[in-house]
Amino acid sequence: MYSKFHKYRWQYLMILPGVVLLFVFNYIPMAGIQVAFRDFRIGGSIWNSPWVGFSNFEFLQDPQFLTIVENTLFISVLKFIFGFPAPIILALLINEIRSSRFKRFVQSVSYLPHFFSWIVVAYILHSFLSLDDGLINQFITWTGGEPIFFLGSDDWFRPMVIVSGLWKETGWNTILFLAAITTIDPQLYEAAKVEGAGRLAQIRHITLPGMIPTITIILILSIPGLITIGMDQIYPLMNSANMGVADVLDTYVLRSGLQQGYFGMATAVGLLSSVISLLLVVSSNQFSRKINGEGLW
């Protein structure tokens, strides 16, 4: 045991700061989970607040909460259906580009939106989709049509979230899949060419099977995201007009905790979401290991 530790001592030293940060910011704050079972008020102490049992979980009986869960699942499933295969397809397309200079250009352009914050993306959407002076509505008016209230429409909110998410993150998410493609033995492609296999056949029988381990891991890690959509994308686009379809678990926790002061209930919602996410990732890992033998552990 000591000899193995001594052999890899520099590797352990390199990961030590990451382990410390993980412990400080992910494990120590878990002491605050008890707020879900206490009557906590601002100005008081978590440790001295009275225990209230499961009273903070009464939100489960609230019809509004069921609507919020429905909104969360609807948007998250749509994001998963369109967002998960998109970087895989883009990685396959980029891999087929023969010009290395043009390939680097495509990669750089596709990566760039990832570095924009969601606030910036929201401003871009407002400039394009605003009812009064948005570029899209100006074009619609110029062609003789009636302006569309994109930012306040229940019908347009979900497509707007899906498309903006694809535009921002698809290129960045191709990095792992492109890395997986580079690990495939080039001799396999040479042998396939000798056998007369075309580009589509090579993708189907060589490239995609070589990407399966990476795809499996990314899939397992993506499953918990079905519960947590991400407040940073939804909140800047949410307003009173589209609240009926835009209010999700993350924004519900924000409003209940920070804006309305129901810290116990907000913590209870977060705790329930975390437990469900844990169950999802464990079950998806077990399912993946039974199907193709690949998993996180």
N, C-alpha and C positions, 0 to 999 in steps of 0.2 A: 504493500500500500504506500509506504513512504517512498520507495524507489520510483513508483509511477508518478507520485506527486512531484518528486524532485525532477523527474524527466521533463514534465510539462509545466514546470514552475512559471516560466515566462508567459505561457498561454493563460494560465490561471491569473497571473498578475494583470494581463491585458483585459480580461473580462471582469476583474474585481470592481472597477468603477461602475460598470453596468449593473452588476449584482447589487451593489450598495444603493444605487439610485432606484432600482426596482423595489428593493425592500423599503426604502424611505417613502417613496411616493405611491406604492401599490399595496403594501402590507400593513404598515403602521396606520394609515388612514382607515383601515378596516375596523378599527376600534369604534369608529363613528356609526357603524351599523346598528348599534344599540339604540340610536335615536329613533329607529323604526318602532321600538317598543317602549318609548318614554314620551312624556309630555314635556318636550323641550321648548323653551322660550328664549328669545334673544336677550342677552344680558345675564342669563343663568349659566350653570355648568351642566355639561352632559352627565357627569357622574352623580350630581345631586338632584337631577330631574326625576320626578316620580315615575314608576313603572305603570304602564297602562295596558300591558298585554298586547292583544291583537286589535285594539281599538283603532289604530291608525290604518288598518287594512279594510276599513268599512267602505273604502272607495270601490271595492270589488262589486258592491251592490248598486253603484251609481250608474244609471243608464248612459250618462255622458261618457263615462269611462269606457263602456263597451264600444261606443262609437269611436273613441280615440284608438282603442285597440284595433278596430276594423280598419281605420285609416292607416295605422302603422303597418299592419300586415299587407294591405292592398298595395301601398307604395313600395314596401320592401320586397315583396314578391315580384313586382314589375321591374324594380331595379336589378334584382337577381336574374330574372329571365333575360333581360336585355344586356345587363352589365357584365355578367360572368363570361359569356362566350365572346363578347366583343373584343377584348384584348387578345384572346387566342386567335381569332380570325385575323386581326391586324398583325399579330406576330408572324403568322403564316404568310401573309401578303408581303410584309417587309422582307422576310427571308427569301422571297422569290425575286427580289430586285437584284439585278446583276451588277449594276453600277454602284461601287462602294461609296462614291461621292454623293450620288442621289439618295442612297440608303441612309447615310448619315444626316442628310438634309431632312428626309422624311421623319426620321427618329427625333431630331431636334424640334421640328415643328409640332409633332404629336406630344412631346414631353412638356412643351412650354406652358400649356394651360394649367398643368398641375401646380405650378408655382404661383398662380393667382389665388388669393384668398377668396372665400365664398362671398365676402362683402363686395369685392371687386366684380365677381361674376354677377352678383345681384344688380350692381350699377349698370353693367353691360346689358343685362336683360331689360332693365328699366329703360335704357336708352333706345332699345330696339322695339320694345313691346308697350311702351307707355300709350295711354289712350289719346292724349292730346298731341304730343310731339314725337312719338315713337316712329322710327324709320319704317317699320312694317305697316303701321296704320297710315302713315303718310302715303305709302305706296298704294295701299288699299283704297284710300280716298282719291288718289290721283287716277286710279283705274275705274272710278265710279262706284265703288262699294262703300259699305257702312263700316266705320271703325269698330274694332272688336276690343272689349275690355279683357285682354289676356290676363293681366295681373290680378284681376278680381273675379275671374270666372272659375266655377267649380269644374267645368269640363276641360279647361286648359291648364289647370294647375299641375295635375299629375304628369301630363306629357312634358310640361316645361321642366319639371324636376328631373324626369328621366333623361331628356335630351341634354340638359345642362350637365348632369352627372356624367353622361357618356363623353361629352366634349371635353370635360375637365380631366377625367381620370383614365380614360381608355388607353391613351398613349403611354402614360406612366406605368400602368399595370402590365404593359407588354414586356417590361424589362426582365422579369423572372422567366417568362415563356421564351423570350429570345435567348436567354442564358441556357435554358434547358435544351434548346435546339442546337446550340453550339457544342453540347456534350455528346451529340450523336456521332457515331463513327462515320466519317466520310466514305469509307470503303463500302458501306452498305448502299450508298447512292450509286457508287460506281458499279457495283454488282447488279443493281436494279436496272441501270442503263444498259448493261450488257444483255440483260434478259428482255430488253425492249419495253421496260416500264416507262410510262410518261410521267409528267410532273404531278398530275392528280393522283396517279397510282403511288408515286413515291411519298406524297403527303399522307395518303391514307394508310399505307402499310409500313412506313418508316418513321416519318416525322411525328405523326400523332401518337403512335405507340411509344416513341421515345419521350414524349411530353407527359405521358400518363402519370408518373409519380409526382411531378410538379403540379399538374392539374388537380390531382387528388388532394394534395396538401392545401392548396389554395381554396379548394372547394370546402374542405373541413373548416378552415379558418373563416370562411365567408358565411357559414351557416348561422353563427350567433348574431350576425348583422341583420338577420330577419327581425330581430326585436329592437335593436338600436339603429335607427336610420341615420341619425346625425343631425343635431340641432343646428350646426353651423350652416348647413345648406337650406333647411326648411325655414328657420326663423326669419332671415332677411327677406324672404319672399311672402311671408304670411301677413295677412291683414284682415280686417273685420269682414271684408267681402268674401274671402275664400276660407274663413276659419272652419267652416263645416267639413272640409276635406283636408285642410292643411294641419289641423291640430293633431299631433302625434305624441307618443309617450315622452319623448325628450322635451318637447315644448310644454307638455303638461307638468312635468317635474319642475321646469324652470318657473312657470307661472305659479304653481302651488307653493314652491319652496321660497324662492327669492322675492317674488312679487307679492304674494299673499301671506307669507309667513307660516304656512303649514309645513314646518320642517319635518315633523314626524311622518306625515302622509307622503311627502315627497321622497323621503328616505325609504319608506316602505315600498313605493313604486319602483325605485331604483334597485332595491334588494330583490324584489320579485323578478324584475327583468334580468338581473344577474344570475339568479338561480335557473331561470328558464334557459338563458344562453349557455350556462354550464351543461345542463342536461342535453341541449341540442348538440353541442360540440362533442360530448362523450358518446352520444348515440350515433351521430354521423361518423365518428371515428370507428366505432365497432362495426357499423354497417359497411364502411369502406373496406375494412380488413377482411370481412367475409366475402365481399364481392371480388376484389382484385388483390388482396393481400397487402395493400399499401395503407399506411396510416401514420398519425403523428407519434404514436407510441404503441 
